[in-house]
Amino acid sequence: MEGRDLAVGVVTVVVSLACLVAFVALGWYAVWRLFLSRFSFVRELFGNQQEGGSSGVAGEETNRPSRPRASRKIRRD
């Protein structure tokens, strides 16, 4: 019975570690999709640039839908 108990223990540890890695990977993917992918600095760290390969504000503007800017009224008192 000792061999069977050892095998069950090893399988338990391996399955637990696999579940932990899967949970961390799923969490990282969710955080990436919802928050981190918006920052060009983080994309550059992981080498995840767009086709143009240019970094900076110009690369970010191409991903956003174009909309006219609202003009501001300036008060001159």
Secondary structure as GFF3:
##gff-version 3
##sequence-region A 1 77
A	DSSP	alpha_helix	2	34	.	.	.	ID=ss1
A	DSSP	three_ten_helix	36	38	.	.	.	ID=ss2
A	DSSP	alpha_helix	40	45	.	.	.	ID=ss3
A	DSSP	alpha_helix	57	63	.	.	.	ID=ss4
###
